[in-house]
């Protein structure tokens, strides 16, 4: 007998018995619940978007490991005078530091070993040795110099900035947006992530960073890889063609819908939609990943590595192609920014990998008329300390983690161009003016997408859970158009 027919035969018997029990149990349960309990697991969205959005999509360039804000964006001339002096207790103020430097007897300040210049019409300070291409778009981006987080170690910090909490099991920003706004494409996921590696691999990245947490699994990010199979298990095995695959999915979908009618498990609906998306992706992904149609000038714009699969530059080209095709949230993780030693050389290598393609992405989107409704974000989970970790020499010093303040730049999609926001002290250690908590920043991203972060919640374990957490957060309207 056909195995599908055999399963259906037995499933029919199970359905009859199962429905008999579930109907009685359901009726009894319903009599015990308040009338509004049926909405307990539903979203408190209030109709999305809540207001007219300024942006349609997000491209998040995430530098995993903690780029040194001191050596890239938050330069102050007085740092040259402070070089070699001890970080004062009055500045550190007993703040928590990591176990990697808690045993140090001295904390000597280290000025950047690179050339900084004032660039753009607003004459903002930037490392022009390592970021010459970013300097060329200085008036197209805004630099937030007072981002801050309570986390001081990588895994909790990167979990925090991606999900709004240091606890595991919560949805990532991309999953929240896929859930609330859906996809702009019928043939590609709403949320895609890609990973590249700098000079050194650095900290491991876990799939929960782009996971759906307590939301249905169909909203999790889909990781695209650089090999022959960009999405694992997407290709059909030998001997199966499209028509046979379609027939199989139709039969499987019918069985899953029958099962859903019995148990009402939302993951069954997720499975049905994921199978259907995978079928459509079998046709759309090969076209997306084939960049042969891109003119030579595009690869020249994004830099020499843009033709090499798996590099950050190649992923930036793909990010633009995904944005054109309707992917809502595109996240490029670039690993290797954890410079506890050998910072000058390793930081230079990392910047060489990302500087030209990140700037090219902003220019490319602008040329295509897409920057106005696309947010581009460049930053990591925290910054680095002004004091040296390890040997204090020109070629071999490092910096420890620093969450009290760090820098992120943004462009397009409702953000004002050419703005420097926030101010830190001369040590780039404490915030002097206009702090921006990482969840304030998330609230601002949601705002540009037409979402009121306080109304964007889901009931989870009896609480109204939000991307921006349970504490009061604000939209940073000073940097918006």
KESE-576631 format. One record per residue: y, z, x of N, C-alpha, C in turn. Coordinates in pm, whole numbers, plus 32768, in hexadecimal, padded with zeros to 4 digits. Atoms other than C-alpha are relative to their C-alpha. Layout:
N
YZXYZXYZX
...
//
This chain:
481
7F8880008054800080008000807D80008058
7F807FFD7FBC81687FC4806E802D8091800F
7FDA7F737FED81DF810D810C8078802A7FAD
7F8E7FDD8053832880FD804F7FD6801A7F70
80317FEE8089827180D47F047FB180837FF5
804E7F858000818681F07F62805C807A7FFC
7FA17F917FFE82AD82D57FB28044800F7F78
7FBE7FFB8081835882767E6B7FA6803E7F96
80607FCA8062821D82C97DA77FFD80988008
80067F6E7FF1820784277E388088803F7FE6
7F7B7FCA8014837F84557E30801F800F7F6C
7FEA7FF78090838084117CBA7FC380817FC8
803F7F83802D828D85307C858053807A802D
7FB07F917FCD835B86127D648082800E7FB1
7F827FFE804A849785AF7CAC7FF180447F79
80167FC780848404860C7B5C7FF780988009
80117F707FF1839687647BD3807E80418038
7F8A7FC77FC184C687997CAC8074800B7FA0
7F917FFE805E85BD873D7B9B7FED806E7F97
801C7F9A8064851088267AA6802D80888031
7FD97F7F7FC88544894B7B90809780078019
7F737FFB7FD9869E88EA7C09805C80057F87
7FAC7FFD8077872688B37AAA8009808D7FC7
80007F78803386BA8A0E7A3A8051805B805D
7FB97FAE7F9F87358AAD7B7D80957FE37FFF
7F7380268000887A89E97B72804880367F87
7FC17FCC807988BF8A4F7A0B80188096800C
7FF07F6F7FEF88848BBC7A61807180208060
7F977FE97F9F89648BA67B9280887FE47FC4
7F7F8026803A8A788AF67AD18035806D7FA3
7FD37F98805C8A818C1179D5803A80788049
7FD07F8E7FB38ACA8D067AEF80817FE3804B
7F8B80277FB08BE38C427B96807B7FEF7FA9
7F85801C80488D508C2C7B30800F7F6A7FEE
7FF3808E80218DBD8AE07A9D80347FAD8074
7FC6804D7F928E788A7F7BD97FA67FFA807A
80547FF87F898D538AC07CC17FCB7F79802B
803380847FDB8CE889567CB580557FBD8068
7FA9803C7F9C8E1089037D93800580518081
7FF97FA67F8D8DC48A107E937FEC7FB88083
801980477F838D42891B7F9680527F81800B
7FAE80797FFC8E3B880B7F45807A80178056
7F8A7FF57FAB8F6C87C180158078802C7FB0
7F7F7FDE803B90C388507FCE80667F9D8038
7FB1806A7FC291698705802080807FE37FB4
7F88801A804D926186E27F0780247F6D7FF9
7FE7808F8005923E85677F11803A7FCC8082
7FD5802F7F7D925584BA806180237F6C7FFE
7FA87FA77FB49333845580FB805E804D7FA5
7FA77FAB8051941B85678082808A7FC37FF1
7F7F80448004954E849480D07FF47F818054
800680817FBB95A3834281657FEA80148096
801B7FEF7F729508832E82C080587FA58057
7FBC80547F9E95BB82AC83F37F9D7FB7805A
8066803B7FAA9477825984A57F807FEA7FB1
8080801D803E932781C684477F8A80308054
80717FE87FA59257821A8577802F804E807A
7FE47FB27F87923F82E886B67FA87FCC8071
804C80187F8691D5828A8817801C8076805D
7FF07F847FB3919D83CE88D77FC17FEC8089
802D800E7F76918483A88A517FF2808C803A
80177F747FDE90E484F28AB17FD1800B8091
801E7FED7F7390E885528C227FB680848011
80527F8780038FC8864B8C2B7FFC80428089
80047FB37F858FE4875A8D3380828045801F
7F807FBD7FED915487B68D2880577FBF806A
7FA6803F7F9F924C86C88DD0806F805F8029
7F987FA77FCE934D87798EA880897FD27FCF
7F7B80208033949387768DE58069800D806E
7FA27FE97F93954387F78F1D800B7F85805A
800380727FA594DB86C78FE8801B7F7B7FBC
7FEE807E8046951785C48ED880827FF97FB0
7F93800C8060962186158DD4806780718001
7FA77F8C801196B887738DEE8038802D8087
7FCA7FE67F7A9768875E8F3E808B803E7FF7
7F7C7FC57FF2989088338FA1802380058096
7FDC80037F72994D880790E97FEF80868047
80097F7C7FBF9945898091277F73801D8034
80897FEA7FD197CC896691597FF67FEA8097
800280157F6F981688E592B8802780818049
7FD57F817FC498C68A2D93067F95806C7FF0
80657F9A801C97AB8AF7926B7F7F7FEB804E
807D80207FBB969D8A4E93397FDE8069806B
802E7F9E7F9F95D48B5093FC8022808F7FDF
7FDE7F778028966F8C7D93507F9980347F9D
80607FC1805A95A48D739285802F7FF67F6E
7FDE8000808E959A8D4A910A8024808F7FD6
7FD67F77802096628E7B90947FB1803B7F8C
80427FBA806E95BA8F7D8FB880527FF57F80
7FA98009807596E88F628ED37FEE7F7C7FB5
801A8081803F968C8DF68E8F7F737FFD7FC7
808B7FFC802F95168E218E777FF180647F8E
7FF87F9D806D95508F5C8DA67F77802C7FCD
80837FCF802493E58FC78DAC7FAD7FA37FAA
8047805F805693728E8D8CF97F737FE68036
808C80167FDE92028E438CF67FEE7F848055
802380737FAE917A8D5F8E067F697FF38004
80908018800290218CCA8E387FBB8052806D
804E7FB97F9C8F0A8D6D8EFC80007FBA8086
8002804A7F828F2C8C5E9003806E8029805F
7F937FD47FA790758CEB9086802480937FEC
7FDF7F73801990728E5090037FEA8056807C
80197FB47F868FF18EC29156805D7FDF8072
7FA280227F9591088E1F921E805F8074801B
7FA27F957FDC91E38F1492DB80907FCE7FFF
7F7A80398004930D8E2792E680017F877FA3
7FF08070805C93958D1F91F880787FAC802D
7F8F804D7FCA946D8C3192C980217F877FAA
7FD38072804F953B8B3492097FF67F7F8053
800D80807FBE950189C6925A80537F987FB6
7FB1806B803B960588BB92187FAD7F807FFE
8048808080029587875E91BA800B7FB78086
8004804B7F829521868992E480237F6D7FEB
7FE5808A802395A8854F924080967FED7FE7
7F758021801996F1849E9206801C7FFF7F6B
7FD28000808B97A384E490BE80887FBB7FF9
7F7F8041801698C2841490368026800E7F6E
7FD28006808A9996840E8EFF7FF27F707FD0
801D8087802F992882E58E2E802C7FF17F6E
7FD8801E80899990823B8CEC8092801F7FE9
7F737FE780229ADE824A8C3F801D80957FF4
7FE87F71800F9AAF83BD8BFC7FEE804B8083
800A7FC77F7A9A6B83F78D707FA380798004
80627F957FFD993584C88D417FB780018085
804C7FF67F849878854A8E707F717FD07FEA
808A802D8006972B849F8EB27FCE7FE2808D
803F801F7F80963A84768FD57FF37F68800B
800280927FF59685830F90377F9F7FCE8069
806B80287FA39588830E91517F807FE07FB5
8081800C80469464833A9062800B7FBF7F77
7FF08034808894F582C58F16806E7F957FF7
7F958065800595CA81908F5D80017FB17F7D
8007804D807D954E80DA8E24802E80557F8A
7FD07FA6806A958582098D438097800F800A
7F6F7FF87FEE96E182228DD880467F887FC0
7FC380788039971F80BF8D5D800C80067F69
7FF77FF0809296EC81328BF3804080867FDC
7FC57F7A801597B382768C1A805180087F80
7FAC7FFC8078989C82158AFF7FB57FDB7F81
8053801A8075977C81BB8A167FAE807A7FD9
80537F8A801996CF830E8A318057807D7FF6
7FC37F7B8000972B847689EA7FA2805F804B
804F7FA17FB296B7858A8AD48015808C7FC7
7FFD7F74802E966286DE8A407FD680558077
801C7FB37F87967787D28B637FD5808F7FE2
801E7F7580239628890F8AA37F86800E7FA6
80807FEC804394D088D68A157FC280808035
803D7F837FD294108A1D8A237F8480217FB1
807F7FD8803C92BB8AB089D87FD980898035
80327F7E7FD292158C0689ED7F867FF3805A
807B80127FB490DB8B768A8D801F7FE48094
7FE880177F7190C18B7B8C0A7F887FC18045
807480447FC58F678AE48C457FE27F807FB2
8009808880348EFE897F8C067FC07FF57F76
8048801A807D8DFD898F8AF28049803A7F86
7FB47FCF80758EBC8A788A0780857FB77FEE
7F7D8042800B900489C58A597FF37F757FC4
800F808880348F8688668A147FCA80037F72
802C7FED808A8ED488E288DB807780237FA7
7F8B7FD1804B9015898A886A805F7F8D7FDD
7F9D8069801890FA885F88937FC87F8E7FAB
803C806A80509002877587EC7FDC802B7F73
802E7FD380838F99884F86C8805A806A7FBF
7FA77F9B803890AD8952869A7FCF808D8011
80387F7B7FEB8FD18A7786FF7FA77FFE807B
805A7FF87F8C8F0C8AF1882D7F6F80147FD5
80887FEB80328DDB8B2D87507FBB7F7A7FEA
804E807980178CC78A2B873D7FEC7FE97F6A
8028801D80898C6D897C85F9806E7FD27FA4
7F92802F80538DC18908857F80177F6B8015
7FEB80907FF28E23879D853E806B7FDF8067
7F9C80317FA38EDF86DC864680727FBE7FB3
7F8E803F80419033864285FE7FDA7F797FC4
8028808380338F9A84E985D97FAA800A7F84
80557FEC80768E96856B84E4805480297F87
7FA67FDA806C8FA68612841480477F857FC6
7FB780758030906684CB84027FA47F9D7FBB
8060805880418F3083FF83B07FE080357F74
801D7FC0807F8EE784F7829980747FF37F9D
7F8D7FFE805A90478506820E80397F787FDF
7FC08081801390BF83A1823C7F9F7F8B7FFC
8060806D80018F8382D38267801F7F9A806C
7FF2806A7F9C8F688197833080597F917FCC
7FB380778022904D806B83367FA97F848009
805C806F7FEE8F1B7F9383767F8080187FB2
80817FF780448DE17F4982AD7F8C7FF38062
806B80247FA48D1E7EE783E47FFB80518080
7FFE7FAA7F8A8D777FEC84E7801880907FD4
7FEC7F7480258D77816984E5809480247FFF
7F767FD080008EB68228849F802380448084
7FE97FAE7F888E8B82EC85E27FA17FD2806E
804F80307F8E8E1882638732802F8048807D
7FDE7FC27F818E0B830D88847FBC7FB58072
8037803D7F868DD3828189E3801E805B8076
7FF37FA77F8D8DA983338B3180037FAF8080
7FFD80377F798E0B82CE8C91800C80748062
80057F967F9C8DFD838F8DD8805D7FDE8074
7FA980107F8D8EFC83C28EED7FB280078082
80407FFC7F7D8EAF83F9905C7F88805D7FFF
806E7FA1800B8DD2852490087FE680187F6C
80207FF1808F8D1A85608EBF804780737FBC
7FBD7F8F803E8DB186B68E827FAA80427F95
80457FB480678D5A87878D537FB37FA57FA0
804F804B80618C4D87128C6280487FFB7F7A
7FCA800F80888CB286938B0B7F8B80027F9F
806A7FF180628BE786E989D780247FB77F7F
7FEA804F80788BBA861F88998049804E7F93
7FB87FB380678C46873F87CB80977FEB8008
7F70801A7FF38D9E86DF8853802D7F917FA4
7FE2806780638D8E85B0876E7FA4800E7F86
805B7FE7806F8CA586508672804A801A7F7E
7FC67FEB80858CDB868884FF7FF980917FD4
80047F7280238C9287FE85027FC380177F78
80347FE280848C6A887A839E801F7F927F9A
7FEF807480588CDB872C830B7F817FAC8003
807680587FFC8BD0862B82AE7FFA7FB08081
8011803C7F7C8B41858683E580327F71800A
7FD0808A7FFA8BB9842A8383808E7FF88037
7F7780027FCE8D16849383F88009801C8095
7FFD7FE67F708CB184E0855F80257F81804C
7FDE80727FAD8D29840086777F847FB6802E
806C80527FCB8C4D82E286E880217FE08091
7FE780197F738C3082D088617FD77F728025
801C80867FCC8C49817088EF7FEA800C8096
80257FF87F738BA481448A42801B7F7B8045
7FDB80777FB38BDA804A8B597F8A7FA58020
807480507FDF8A767FC68B787FEA7F8C7FA1
80218072805789C77EAA8AC77FF880287F6D
80037FCD808A89A27F838991807680607FED
7F8A7FAA800F8B01800789427FE880777FA4
80237F95805C8A7680D488217F68800D8001
80907FEC7FF4891D816B88507FB87FE67F7C
805980178072880880F98764803B7FA37F96
7FC3805B806188E77FF686C17FB47F7D7FF5
804480818001881E7EC487247F7980097FB8
80828007804086EF7E58865C7F927FEE8069
806F80157FA3859C7E67870A7FCF7F717FF8
80368089800384EA7D2187627FAE7FE87F81
804D80258077845E7C6F8630804580207F7D
7FB97FE1807C855C7CF2853680827FB07FFC
7F85804C800E866D7C0A84B7805B80437F99
7F9D7FC3805987A07C5083DF7FCE800E7F71
802F7FFA808A86F87BFF82957F97806D7FEE
80667F97800885D27CE482DE8042808A800A
7FB87F817FF486BF7DF8834C804880227F7D
7FBA7FEA807F87887DCB820A7F9E802F7F95
80637FDA8064864E7DE381367FD0808F8017
802F7F797FE085DC7F1B81ED806A80687FD9
7F967FA2802287307FC481C3801180107F6A
7FF77FF6809287387F7180507F93805D7FC9
806D7FA9802D85E480158021801780918028
7FE77F797FCE8641814180F7807480407FB4
7F8F7FCC804B878D816580427FD8802E7F75
80307FDB808486DB816B7EF37FB780868003
804A7F827FF385F482817F69805F8074801C
7FA17F957FE0871483497FFC805380277F86
7FB27FE0807887DA832E7EB77FAC80507F9D
80587FB0805586AE83AD7DF57FF7808F8032
800A7F7B7FC7869184CE7EE48081804F7FEB
7F807FBE80158802851B7EC6800D80357F72
7FFB7FD3808B87E385307D4B7FB280817FEC
80527F89800C86E0863E7D83803F807A8044
7FD77F8C7FB18773871A7E948097800B8013
7F6E80027FF488E586B77E978030802A808B
7FD97FE27F7788F186D8801080657F96802D
7F9C80647FD98A37863080867FDB7FB3807D
802880487F88899185D481CD7FAF7F837FDE
80488078802988BA84DD810C80637F8F7FE6
7F978064801389F68428809D80377FD18085
7FD080257F7B8A6D843082047FA07FA08042
806580557FC289268397827580057F737FC6
7FF9808480408943827D817880787FB28037
7F8780467FD28AA8822B81E27FF57FDD8094
800F801D7F718A4E824083557FA37F898016
805A80747FF4892D814D832A804A7F7F7FDE
7FB6807880298A12805A827780687FD98068
7F9F801D7F988B21807B837E7FBC7FC6807C
804980347F8D8A21804484917FDA7F6D7FEB
8025808A801E89AF7F0483E580787FA38012
7F8880527FF08B147E8283D6802D7FFB8091
7FD97FFC7F748B557EEF853B7FAB7FA38056
8053805D7FB48A357E1785B180447F798011
7FB6807E7FF78B187CEF856C808A8014803E
7F757FEE7FD48C6E7D8785BA800D80318090
7FF27FC57F7B8C2C7E4686FE7FF47F998070
800580647F948BB97D1F87D780817FB1800D
7F8280487FFB8CF67C63877A806F8057803A
7F9B7FA37FCD8DCC7D9687BF7FF580108097
80157FE27F748D347DD7891480097F87805A
7FF7807A7FB18D417C6C898580927FDE8019
7F7380157FE08E917C578A3480197F7A8044
7FF180817FBD8E557AF98ABC80717FAC7FC4
7F96804D80428F4E7A7089C0808D80308027
7F7D7FCE7FD790677B458A5280387FA88071
7FC680527F9591577A748B27800D804E8082
7FF77FC07F7C91737AB98C9C8077805E800A
7F887FAE7FF592D07B488C6D7FE8808F7FCD
80207F7A8033923B7C6C8BA77FC08054806E
80437FB67F9591577CD18CC68060801A8074
7F9C7FEA7F9992757CA58DBA805D80727FD8
7FA87F97803293497D888CDE7FBE8089800C
80467F808000923F7E9B8CCA7FCA8026808A
80247FDE7F7891E77E888E3B7F787FCC802B
8078803D7FC790CA7E208F227F7C80387FCB
807D7FC780328FC97F0D8E897FE47FDC7F6E
800F801A80908FF97E888D287F8D7FA27FDE
8076805680178EDC7D8E8D527F7D8049801C
80787FB47FDD8DE97E9E8DC37FDA805C7F8D
802C7FAF80738D267F318CA07FF680938026
800C7F717FEC8D3D80A78C7E807580418045
7F8A7FC57FC18E8580D38D37806780257F95
7F967FDB805D8FB281738C9680527F867FD7
7FB18078801D906D80288CB07FB97FA77F9B
804C8051805F8F577F688BFE7FFE80417F77
80017FB980808F4A80758AF280887FF77FBA
7F7C8010803E90C380538ABB800B7F787FBC
80018084804190957EE18A747FB080077F7F
80537FF380788F7F7F37897F804780557F96
7FB77FAC805F905A804588E180647FAD7FB1
7FA28057804791627F4388907FB87FA57F9F
804E8057805990587E5B87FF7FCD804F7F87
802C7FAC806F8FD17F7B872B8074801C7FA0
7F8B7FE78054912E7FCD86B0801F7F867FAA
7FE9807B804C91597E6286477F9C7FEF7F8E
806C8013806190107E6F858A7FF380737F9E
7FFC7F9B8068905E7FAB84C87FBE8084801D
80367F7C7FE08FC680D18585807380657FF6
7F967F9F801E908D82018514802480598077
7FEA7FA17F94906082EB863D7FAB7FD68077
804380307F88900A8271879B801E8063806F
7FEC7F997F9A8FD5837288AC7FBA7FD78081
803580227F7C8FAA83198A1A8002807D8057
800A7F8F7FA48F2C843B8AEE7FF37FC9808E
800B80247F738F6984128C647FE9807F804F
802A7F847FBE8EB1851A8D2C803080048092
7FEB7FF17F718EFD85A88E8480878035802C
7F7A7FD07FDE905486528E7980018093802A
80087F717FE08FDA87AC8EE4800E80148096
7FEA7FFE7F6E907A87BB903D801B808C8035
7FF57F7B7FC39032891590C880137FF68098
7FE8801A7F72903D887E922580127F698012
7FEC808E7FE19090873392CA80577FBA7F97
7FB08035806E9198870491BD804F7F828024
7FB080777FE6927D8608926B7FB07F7E7FFA
804F807C7FFD9169850792A77FC07FE47F79
80488017807F90A4853B916580607FE17F8E
7F9D801C806891DA8541908880337F72800E
7FD2808A7FE9925383FE91277F987F9B7FCF
806A805C802D9103835A90E27FFC7FF97F69
800480008092910483C78F7780767FB57FC4
7F89804480349267834F8F3F7FF57F698014
8013808F7FE8921082018FDA7FA87FC27F94
805B8032806890FF81DF8ED180437FF37F78
7FCC7FF9808991D9822F8DA480907FD27FF0
7F70801A800C934781E98DF4801E7F767FC7
7FE18088802F935180708DC97FC77FE37F76
803480208086926380518C9E8041804F7F8F
7FBF7FB0806A9308816F8BDB80897FC57FE0
7F7D803D8017946080D38C0B7FF17F787FBF
80188085803A93D47F7B8BBC7FDD80087F6D
80257FF0808C93417FFA8A77807C80117FA8
7F857FEB804C949780718A00804D7F7C7FF6
7FB78080800195397F268A647FBA7F997FA8
804F8061804C941F7E5989CA801080187F6A
7FF07FDF808E94347F10887D808C7FDA7FD0
7F778022802695AD7EE2887A80107F697FF2
7FF58092800595927D6D88C47FBD7FC77F84
804A80308075949C7D4687A48036803A7F7E
7FC57FC5807895797E0786B27FB080727FC6
80587F968030947E7F25869A802B808C802B
7FDD7F7B7FCC952A80408755804480557F96
7FB97FB38066960080A4862B7FA2804F7FA6
805D7FB7805694CB810985647F82802E804A
806F7FCD7FAF93E8817486848033806F8059
7FDE7F937FA5940682C7872D7FA97FF6807D
80477FF97F8193A782C9889D801D8088803F
7FF37F7A7FC59368841F893B7FBD80008088
80387FF67F79932E84648AAE800C8090802E
7FFC7F767FD192CC85C18B227F76803C800C
807E7FBB7FF091BD86BF8B6D7FFE80847FB7
80127F838048914A88188B02805A80718032
7F9E7FA37FC9923788DC8BE780377FC48081
7FC780317F8392FE88BA8D2B7FC7804B8077
802D7FBD7F8592E989518E89806A80628030
7FA57F997FCE93838A7B8F3D80577FCC8072
7FAB80227F8E94A48A6390317FC7803B8081
80367FC67F8693E58B4291227F847FB3802E
806E80497FC392E38AB5920D7F7B80497FEC
80887FCB800091718AE591E27FBD7FC9807D
803D802F7F8590BE8AD4932E80677FF4806F
7FAD800D7F8991588A6B947880817FB67FDF
7F7E803D801A92C98A1C946A80237FA28074
7FDA80687FA292E788D89530802C7F877FB0
7FCC807680449386878A94DF7F917FB07FBF
806B80598030923986D594B37F9180477FB5
80717FBC803E915887E3942B802C80847FC0
7FE57F8A805091E188D1932B7FDB7FDF7F70
80208016808C918C890091BE805780587FA8
7FB87FAC80619218899B90837F9D802D7F96
80597FC88067916E8A798F8280317FD47F75
7FDD8021808B91768A518E06807F804A7FD6
7F887FBE803392BA8A9D8D52801B7FD17F71
7FEA8023808C92DE8AA88BD78085802C7FC8
7F807FCC803294308B548BBC80637F917FE1
7FAD8075801C94DE8A028BCB7FC47F888049
802D807C7FC2947A889C8C1180407F8B7FB7
7FB68074803394F2873C8BCC7FA37F9B7FBD
8043806B804A948686308AD5806B7F987FDF
7FA080648030952F84E38A937FCA7FB77F87
80228041807E9533842D894880587F847FEF
7FB3807A801A95A782D988D07FDC7FC97F77
801A804A807B95CB8215878C7FE580587F88
80327FBE8077955C826E862D805080737FC9
7FAE7F9580389684834685C6803E805B8067
7FC37FB07F9796D583E58717807E7FBB8035
7F8880367FC2983083BA87A67FE17FD0808D
8011802B7F74983382EB88E5806A80408058
7F9D7FD47F9F98DF83678A1C8036808C7FEE
7FD67F75801598E584DE89DA7FB1805A805F
80427F937FB8989986068ABD800E807C7FAA
7FFB7F8F805C983A872E89E67FC7807D8043
802E7F817FCB981C88968A53802880138092
7FD77FE07F78987589478B947FAF80758034
80497F937FBF97AF8A1E8C878057803A8070
7FB27FC27F9498268B068D9C7FF07FB08082
800280497F8198548A9C8F077F757FF9803E
808A80007FCE96E68AE98F4A7FA37FAE7FA8
805380478063966D8A158E237F8C80597FD5
80667F9C802195B38B538DC6801380357F72
7FE17FCC808596608BDB8C8E805D7FA27FB6
7FA980528054970D8B308B6C808580487FEC
7F7A7FCB801398838B648B5A80387FD97F78
7FC38034807998D28A918A297FA07FA27FB9
8048805C8058982389E289067F6B7FF4801E
809280097FEC96B08A3889237FBD7FA87F96
80508052805B95B1894D88867F6E80278013
808E7FDD7FFB945E89EA88447FAC7F847FE3
805480768016933D88F588467FE77FE57F6C
8011801680909311892F86D080827FD77FBC
7F82803B802E948488EC869A7FFC7F698015
8008808F7FE29443879E873F7FA37FBA7F9D
805B803B80629319875B865A80447FF37F78
7FB78006807E93F387AE852E80627F8B7FFF
7F9F806D7FF494F086AF85AD7FBB7F797FF7
804E807C800C93EA859F85D67FDA7FE77F6F
8023800E808E937185E18473807A7FD87FAE
7F84801F804A94D885D583F580207F6B800A
7FE1808E7FEF950D847A84867F9E7FA77FB5
80628049805093D4840C83CB800E801B7F6B
7FE77FE5808D9465848C82847FB680777FC9
80527F8D802993A185D2827D804B80838018
7FCD7F787FF49426872F823B7F8C80578031
80717FB97FC5934A87FD83237FDC807E7FB3
801E7F86804A9367893382467FB17FE47F81
80498026807992D68876811C7F7F7FB68020
8075804D7FD591C887C481E57F948062802C
80627F977FE290A888BC81D17F7F7FE77FB5
80848007803D8F3A88DF81787FC9808E7FF5
80417F7E800F8E868A0E80EE7F868007805B
80717FED7FA68D9A8A8B81FA7FEB80958014
80227F727FF78CEE8BDE81EF806B80577FC0
7FA17FB3804F8DE98C5480EF80917FF6802C
7F78800C7FCE8F1D8BEF81B680347F727FEE
7FC280847FFF90128ACF819B80137FD88092
7FFD80267F738FC88A3682EE80557F848015
7FA6806E7FE190C8894E838D7FF37FD98093
7FFB802C7F7590E9888184C9805F80568051
7F997FB47FB9921A895185227FE980977FFE
80227F747FFB916B8A9F84F9803D80527F8F
7FD47FA8806D91C68BCB8426808A803B801A
7F7B7FCB7FE293068C3384D9806B7F9D7FD4
7F908056802A945A8BAD847680237F9F8070
7FDD80677F9F94A48A658527806F7FA97FC7
7F8E804F802B95C88975851B7FF47F6F802E
7FEF808B7FD7960E8802852880787FFA805C
7F9580087F9E96E287B5865A805B7F8B7FDA
7FAD806C803897E486EA859B806B7FCF8060
7F9880267FA198D686E386C07FDA7F848051
802A80747FB1980685D387687FD87F8B7FA7
80278069805D97D28500862F80777FA87FDA
7F97805C802B989383D285B7803280257F74
//
